[in-house]
Structures are given as C-alpha cells and as structure tokens.
Amino acid sequence: MATKYIVQHIGRPIAAEPVTPDMWHTYKECASENAAWHAIDRATAHLSPGSWDDHYRVIAPDGHECDRWEFIYRQDADVRHGKQ
C-alpha cells in the first residue's frame, strides 16, 4: 500500500459539467495529509477564496478521499488533548 497522500486536480474550469473520475489528475504526492492540504493552499493562493475548492482533492494512502473539515477537527482535537 502506498504511503503517500495524493493531491489531485481537474485542471480546467468545468462550470455546470459533472465531474467524472477520468477528469482527476495527480498534481502532487505528499508525505502527510497536512502537507497535501498545504499544497492545495499554495496552488490556489492567487485565486478568489473558495473559487476552485471543488477542483482539488486529497486521496489518502488507503484510497479514500480526505475531508478537509474532518482534518481540521482532528488537528484541533489533538491540540486540545495535548497530542501535538
């Protein structure tokens, strides 16, 4: 099993077109989920906030799509419980 988090992107405006699995392309491989979200932040820094949020995603080593809000919640819980 891969140990990398994969940042994927669509790479073009899609407007009202539905996103299909073949539209996703690897943008970057990262060693951690945190690094993957930072890669997306850097890639979209010059854009209007939220404008390309649905054009990027993070795939975990087990193949599931990561949720940024879940990640933020886990990070916050770790801080509250002294795990960081």
NUVO-370556 format. One line per 3 residues: their letters; for each residue y negated, x negated, z of N, C-alpha, C. Coordinates in steps of 0.1 Angstrom, whole numbers, always signed. Each point is the difference from the previous one (the first is absolute). Layout:
A = Y:X:Z:Y:X:Z:Y:X:Z | ...
***
This chain:
MAT = +12:-8:+0:-12:+8:+0:-13:-9:+0 | -9:+4:-8:-13:-8:-1:-7:+1:+13 | -8:-10:+3:-7:+0:+13:-15:+1:-3
KYI = -4:+3:-12:-14:+1:-4:-4:+15:-1 | -13:+1:+3:-7:+13:-2:-6:-1:-14 | +2:+10:-8:-5:+0:-14:-12:+9:-1
VQH = -11:-5:-4:-12:+8:-4:+2:+4:-14 | -1:+13:-3:+1:+4:-14:-13:+8:-3 | -3:+0:-13:-12:+7:-5:+3:+7:-13
IGR = -8:+9:-3:+1:+7:-13:-7:-7:-11 | -12:-5:+4:-7:-9:-9:-10:+6:-10 | -1:+13:+0:-9:+7:-9:-3:+14:+6
PIA = -12:+5:-4:-3:+14:+4:+10:+10:-5 | +4:+10:+8:+10:+10:-5:-6:+14:+0 | -12:+2:+6:-6:+13:+0:+10:+11:+5
AEP = +2:+10:-7:+9:+11:+4:+15:-2:-4 | +3:-11:-5:+13:-3:-5:+9:-3:+12 | +12:+6:+1:+9:-3:+11:+5:-15:+0
VTP = +2:-6:+11:+5:-13:+1:+15:+0:-1 | +6:-8:-9:+14:-1:-2:+5:-13:+5 | +12:-2:+4:+6:-12:+5:-3:-12:-9
DMW = +1:+2:-13:-2:-12:-9:-14:-5:-1 | -10:+7:+6:-14:-4:+0:-3:-11:+10 | +9:-2:+10:-3:-9:+10:+4:-14:-4
HTY = -8:-10:+3:+2:-14:-4:-2:-9:+13 | +7:-11:+1:-2:-8:+11:-14:-8:-1 | -8:+1:+10:-13:-6:+1:+2:-13:+8
KEC = +7:+0:+11:+1:-11:+9:+12:+1:+9 | +6:-11:+4:+11:+0:+10:-6:-6:+13 | +2:+6:+11:-6:-5:+13:+11:-1:+10
ASE = -2:-9:+10:+10:-3:+10:+0:+11:+11 | -11:+7:+1:-1:+10:+11:-7:+13:-6 | +2:+11:+7:-7:+12:-3:-15:-1:+1
NAA = -4:-7:+11:-14:-2:+2:-6:-8:-12 | +6:-10:-4:-5:-8:-12:-1:+9:-12 | +10:+9:-2:+0:+9:-12:-12:+9:+1
WHA = -3:+6:+11:-12:+9:+1:-13:-8:-2 | +0:-12:+5:-12:-9:-3:-1:-3:-15 | +11:-2:-7:-1:-3:-14:-6:+12:-7
IDR = +4:+12:+4:-6:+12:-6:-15:+1:+3 | -4:-3:+12:-14:+0:+4:-8:-9:-8 | +5:-12:-2:-7:-10:-9:-1:+5:-14
ATA = +11:+5:-5:+0:+5:-14:-10:+11:-3 | -2:+8:+10:-9:+12:-2:-13:-1:+7 | -4:-12:+5:-12:-2:+8:-12:+4:-9
HLS = +0:-3:-12:-12:+3:-9:-1:+14:-5 | +10:+9:+4:+0:+13:-5:-6:+10:+11 | -3:+12:-4:-5:+10:+10:+12:+3:+9
PGS = -3:+1:+13:+10:+3:+10:+9:+12:-4 | +13:-2:+1:+9:+10:-3:+3:+3:-15 | -8:-6:-9:+1:+4:-14:+13:-4:-7
WDD = +6:-10:+5:+13:-5:-6:+11:+0:+10 | -1:+7:+11:+10:+0:+10:+14:+5:-5 | +0:+9:-10:+13:+5:-5:+5:-9:-11
HYR = -7:-11:-4:+5:-9:-10:+7:-12:+5 | +1:-1:+13:+7:-12:+7:+9:+6:+10 | +11:-7:+2:+10:+3:+11:+7:-12:+5
VIA = +6:+1:+11:+8:-11:+6:+14:+4:+1 | +9:-8:-5:+15:+3:+1:+6:-10:+10 | +6:+5:+11:+6:-8:+10:+13:-7:-5
PDG = +5:-10:+7:+12:-6:-4:+12:+9:-2 | +0:+11:+8:+12:+9:-2:-2:+10:-11 | -11:-1:-7:-3:+9:-12:-8:+12:+2
HEC = -4:+3:+13:-8:+12:+2:-15:-3:-2 | -7:+10:-4:-15:-1:-1:-6:+0:+14 | -8:-10:+3:-7:+0:+13:-12:+9:+0
DRW = -3:+5:+12:-11:+9:+2:-11:-8:+8 | -12:-1:-5:-10:-8:+7:-4:+6:+13 | +0:+13:+1:-4:+6:+13:+11:-3:+11
EFI = +12:+1:-4:+11:-4:+9:-1:-14:+5 | -3:-9:-10:-2:-14:+3:-12:-2:+10 | -11:+6:-2:-11:+0:+9:+4:+5:+14
YRQ = +7:+11:+0:+4:+6:+13:+9:-10:+8 | +10:-6:-8:+9:-10:+7:-8:-12:+5 | -9:-5:-8:-9:-11:+5:-7:+3:+12
DAD = -6:+12:+1:-8:+5:+11:+9:+1:+12 | +12:+6:-2:+10:+2:+11:+4:-14:+6 | +2:-10:-9:+4:-13:+5:-11:-6:+8
VRH = -13:+2:-4:-11:-6:+8:-1:+7:+14 | +2:+13:+0:-1:+8:+12:+11:-4:+10 | +12:-4:-5:+11:-4:+8:+1:-15:+2
GKQ = -10:-7:-4:+0:-15:+2:+10:-7:-8 | +4:+5:-12:+10:-7:-8:-7:-9:-11 | -13:-1:+0:-7:-9:-9:-9:-9:+7
***
